[in-house]
Amino acid sequence: MRRSRSSVSTTGALRLAAVGLVALTLLTGCMTGKRPSLGIAPTAAGVETGDANIDTVLALFDSVSTAVFTAQYSATLRFGGTVTPVTVTQNAPDERSVTIGDTRYLTEATGTRTCTVSTGTCVEGIDPQPVSNTGVASELTFGDVAKRLRRFAGSRTAATTATQNTIAGQPATCVDLPLGTNTSTFCVLANGVLGRVVDGDITVELTTYSSASDPSLFAP
């Protein structure tokens, strides 16, 4: 029996709808697997990477908020070779000072300030613009390097290597991450203070260290 053209068209449309429903069901099934938790960034403190060598260093970096110290660094940009002195001191979790060149970032119980050391003037809040050409952020030792390490963890191209080193007279735990033809190195002291970071664009090296805070660095 010969079917009408309209009957054939209806049958074809039903078949296409059925195929689409199956495809949608399969796609939905694929999307019900493990997904990143919303609201938890991969770079947040406490997030592990699954690599024991990296996570050991990260756990130390994450503990820096309780450290009392003064540390001086030399930050060298790979391209251009610009060297910037950095001095960091912390007296309590809400009292720290980060001096990058002529710019001093103060975090106090009452808030934050960005100061120019040579003039002794300050503005409220953290202004990253004055140090934008140094490759160093105001949160250098207070989360910035740890975030960078967490980002790099997923890009490593070979197994990591853990080492113990002495930096500025202090024992440090380090991890080397192969990233293609380069290797990035992250080192941290036992109290969470940054010891060294060697990245594709910058090297930051601890040069002097004290287990006491420096009150003079809390003045503009």
N, C-alpha and C positions, 0 to 999 in steps of 0.2 A: 504494500500500500504506500503510495507516495504521500509524504508529509508536506504540509504547506510551508512556505518560506518563513512565515512568522513563527511557526512552531519550532523550526530549526534554530532561529535566532534566539528564542526564549531558552531553549535547551543549552545553547552555547553560553549564554549569559549566566545561567545557573552554575555551569561547570567552572567558569572563571571565578565566580563568587566563592565556590567551594575551595578552589586552589588558593585564593587569597586568604581565606579563613585559616587554612592549614598553615600557610606561611607565617601568618600573624601569630598563631599559636606557638610555632617553633621558635620564632624570634622572641616572644615573651618568655618562653622557657629558658632560652639562653641568657636572658637578662636577669633571671632570678638567682644567679650565682652570687658569690661573695663580691661585694662592692665596697669602696672606701666609705668609712663612716662620715656622714655629713657633719660639718662643724669641727672636724679634727684635721688640721692641715698636716701633711707629711713631714713638715719641718718643725712642728710643735715640740717643745721640750717634753721628754718622756717617751716619745714615739721611737720604737726600736726598728731596726732595718732588717734584722734576721741574720746579719753578719756579726759573729762574736767579736771579731777584732774591732770593727767599727763601733759596735754598741758599748764596748768597754770604754772607749774614748768618749763617746757621747754621754755616758752616765757620769763621767767626771766633769765634762763641760757643763752639764745641767746642774751641778752642785755649787757653782761658783758664787751664787748669791749669798752664801754664808761665810765666804772667805774674807779675811781682813788682810790687806796687802797693798804694796806699791810696786808697780812694774813699769819698766821702761822698754820700749821696742824701737826697732828700726824697720820701717815699711818701705820696700823698694818695688817700684813698678817695673815689670818686665820690659815694656816698650817705653823707651825714653830714659829709663834708669833713674827717674826721680826718687829721691830718698826723703822720707818724712819722719821726723821723730814723734813718737807717741808715748805719753805717760798716763798711766791709769792707777787710780787709788780707790779703795773702798773701805769704808768704816762700818757699814751696816747695809742691809739689803736696800734701804731707801736713802743711802748717803754715799754717793760715788762721784768721782771726777774723771773725765777723759779729756786729755789735752792732745790735740792733733795739730802740729805746727803751732800757729798763733791762735788757734780756736780752742776754747775750753767749754766742754759740756758738763754742766752741773746738775746732778739729780739729788734733790733734797726732800725732806719730809713735806715741805710746803709746795713743791712742784719742780719744774725743770727750767734751766736757763742756758742760753748760748752766749758765750762771752768772747771778746777779743782781748787776749792777754796784753798786747802792747798798749792798748788804750784803757783797759780796765772797765770797758763798757759792756753791758749785757742787755739781751732782750729775752722776753719770756718765751718758753717753749724750746724745742729742739729744731734748729735750722740746719739741714744737711748741706745747703748750698756752699758755704765757705770751704768745705773739705771735699767737694765733689771731684776735684782733680787729683786726689791722693790715693784713691782706691780703698780708703779706710772709712768705716762708719763709726758713729758714736757708740754703737752697741758692739763694737769689735769683740771684746772679751765677755760680753754679757748676752750671748745668744746668736750674734751674727755669724761667727765661724761655725757654731754647731749647726745652724740652719744650712750653711753651705755644705757641710759634710753630709747631712741627711739628703740634700738634693743630689750630691754626687754618688751616693751609695747605689742608686739604681742605674747609674751609667757606667759602673766599673766593667772593664772588659776582661779581667782575669782575677784570680784570687788575691785577696788583700794580704798584707804582711804586717805583723805586729812586732814592734821593737821597743827596747828600753834605752833611753838616752839621757845624757846630762846636758842641760841647757842653762847657761848663766849660773852654773854651780848647783842647779836644782835637778833632782831626778824627774824624768818625764816619760809618760807612756805615749807611744806614737803608733800610727797606722799609715801604711802606704797604700794608695788606691791606684791601680793601673787604669788609665783612661786613654785608650788608644796608644799613641806613641809617647804620651806623657804619663808621669806619675805624680799625683798630688799627695802631700804629706801633711798630717795633722798631729800635733803633739800637745799634750796637756799635763800640767802639774797635778799632784795628788789632791789639791784642794779645788781643782776646776779652773785654775788660771791658765790662760793660753800660753803655751811655750813656743810654738812655731806653727806656721802654716806656709806651705809652698804650693802655690796654685799656678794655673796657666798664665795669670796676668799679674800676680803679686806675690812677694815673699815678705812675711812678717816674722821677725826674730826677736825673742826676749833677750835683752842685753844686761839688765840689772834687775834684781828682785829683793824685796824686803817683806818680812811677814808683819810689818806694821804699816798703818796708814799714815799719810803725810798731810797734816792739817793745812799746810801752806797751799796745797793744791785745791782747796775749797774756796779760796778767794779768787775773785775775777782776775 
